[in-house]
Amino acid sequence: MGPDGQAGGVAADAALEVLAYLITAARTQLDEAAEYAPMRLLTAAQRLADAMRPGATPQVAQLIAAIDALPPTATPSTDREAYVVLVDGLCAALADCLLAS
């Protein structure tokens, strides 16, 4: 954390919220079906993207838009191949964002 309470451009309270979600999701996952793990990770990505939204560069804003398009309850259980395509698309959007920065 920097002296301004920011963690790499994300407010400390937003970063702490994502951290809390990841830790509690790890505990919850111990008692849930494995197919929920990717959904929980992508939910954390959505929360982090929300925290990054203010002041995002155009490239990051495009990535955030791709994350926003995720169905909130998508899991690989109903159509695994479509889910893989969805997550692969996010990986490509992330790569494009990283290459543009």
N, C-alpha and C positions, 0 to 999 in steps of 0.2 A: 504494500500500500504506500502510495506517495503521501506527502505531507498534506495534500488537499483531500485525502480520504478516497482517492481514486485508485482502482486496480486496473491498469492498462486502459484507461478511458472509461471504465465502468465504475459507478459509484460503489462504495464499500458495502452499503446495505443491499444493493442488488446482487453483488457478488456473493454476499453471505446467504441471501435467499437461495441462489442457485446451489451453493455448497450444501445448504441444509436439505434441499430437495434431493440432491445426489446421494447424500449419506442415508437419508431416510428411505429413499427408493431402493438402495442396496439392501437395507434390512427387510423391506417389504418383499423384495424379489425372492428372498429365501423361502417365502411361503406361497409364492405365486407360480403360475405356469411360466416356463422360460420364454414363451412368446411375448410376454409383456415387457421384457427387458429393453428391446429396441424402442418401444413406445415410450418408456420412461426416460430413456436417454434423449429421444427427440423432444419430449416435453421440456427437459432441462435446456436443450438447445433453443427452444422457443422462448423460454424465460430469459435466457441470456441475450437472445436477439432483441427482445423487447427492451432490455436495459441498454443495448447498443444503439437503438433507433435514434435517439436525439444526437444530432451532429454526425450521423453516418455519412460516409462518402457515397457517391453514386453506386460504386461497385458493391459496397456493403449493403446499401439499400436494396439492390437487386437480390442479393443473397437472403436478406431478411424477408423480402416478398416471396421468395421460393419457400422459405420456412413457414411463412404465414399460410401458404396454400396447403399445408399438410392437414389432412383430416385429423381431428384431435384424438380419435380413438382407433386410428389405423394400427393394425397388428398383422403379422404375417400369417395368421391362422386362417383367414378367409380366402385369400388369393396370394399365396406366397410369391409367385412370379411377378405379379403387379406390384407387390410391396417392395421387392428387390429393385424393380425398375424405378420406383419412387425414391428409394434411398440412394440408388446409384445417381439419379438426377440431382439430388442434393449434394452428393460428393462432387459431381462435375461443376455445379454452381459454386461450391466452396473453392475448388481448384481454380476456376476462372477468377474469383475474387482475390485469391492469394497471388495469382500471376499478375493481376492488374495493379497490385499495390507495390 
